Amino acid sequence: MPTTRVDLGDRSYDVLVEKGLLSQAGQAIQQAGVRGRAAVISDANVSRHHGAKLLASLEAAGFAPSLHEVPAGEGSKSMSQVEELCAAMAEAKHDRRSFVVALGGGVVGDLAGFVASVFYRGIPFVQIPTTIVSQVDSSVGGKTGVNLPQGKNLLGAFHQPALVIVDPDVLATLPDREYREGYAEVIKHAAIRDAAMIADIAALDPSTREVPADLIARNIAIKARIVEVDEHETKGIRALLNLGHTIGHGIEAAVPYGSMLHGEAISLGLRAALYLSEKRSGLSKEDSAKILGLLQHFRLPLILEDQITTEQILHKLGRDKKFEAGKIRFVLLSKAGDAFVSDAVTAEDLQEAIEHLRHPL
């Protein structure tokens, strides 16, 4: 099976990608050397489809799992939910010899990883991502966290998983909107590090759920190599993964949680980043059009609705973690596959780019 090693010294781990792997999850976890009781954290939607198969696999491998469900949606990424989960795990007699299994998309992965980072001052956890966003991006790299009313992921910890198990078959149960939004992150990876992937993404049929395992592994490898160089985002290299995320997160934070999916907001953020890349770093209109064409191919939003005001977005941007001492650090493209962090983008540029999103392509 396609396997990507994330090489982080004593925090290294494998990312396994194979169709049907969920039914072998218990064996894979055992082979990775993870021991103890398993606390499976999932949301109600994912658990309904995949919980029984995972629990059966864990039991067959000799683990004694407990299942802990949270409501589906971004609203579950909260400190109150962290407290509830930790209390439920304590009631179920979990301790420092236990481990967490995150079964779900990015929300569950971020939440469960954070729970694992604080329960008994830190226990191992395994990621089993069930959306495209989480399979190609958020399950790898060790970022965990929850939201505050003031912004996304303002509370969190770096806590690397012990193993990541990716089964492309689970994508078949996703609603259409949730399936398509994940491709914003795939397109982002192509834009920052692998221009040759653009043609491969364009050849996919969005109406099917056949996502090649090697394409997922290719995306994971991009994320892994960046994380290896800049695990804690202190060297400016991991920031490349934020292409489209500065304005995208501002848009996402400006609307009620869950009303806009992460990938939908990032699609808008990518369009804004392409506009600023043409203006500030010489990105060709041809490369920009190729990337925009991929977003259109997956019917991702590219027009900002009038009820989301520029002032709201700029207010949220002011709280963004990617702003250092009031200085804007913005990821731009010089060409497809070549991203860099710029400090040349001004507050006026941000406002102009947001307004640009209101115009048709």
Secondary structure, DSSP 8 states (H G I E B T S, - for coil): --EEEE--GGG-EEEEE-TTGGGGHHHHHHHTT--S-EEEEEEHHHIIIIIHHHHHHHHHTT---EEEEE-SSGGG-SHHHHHHHHHHHHHTT--TT-EEEEEESHHHHHHHHHHHHHGGG---EEEEE-SHHIIIIITSS-EEEEEETTEEEEEEEE---SEEEE-GGGGGGS-HHHHHHTHHHHHHHHHHH-TTHHHHHHTS-TTS----HHHHHHHHHHHHHHHHH-TTS-SSSGGGGGTTHHHHHHHHHTS-TTSS-HHHHHHHHHHHHHHHHHHHS---HHHHHHHHHHHHHTT---S--TTS-HHHHHHHHTT-TTEETTEE-EEEEEETTEEEEES---HHHHHHHHHHTTS--
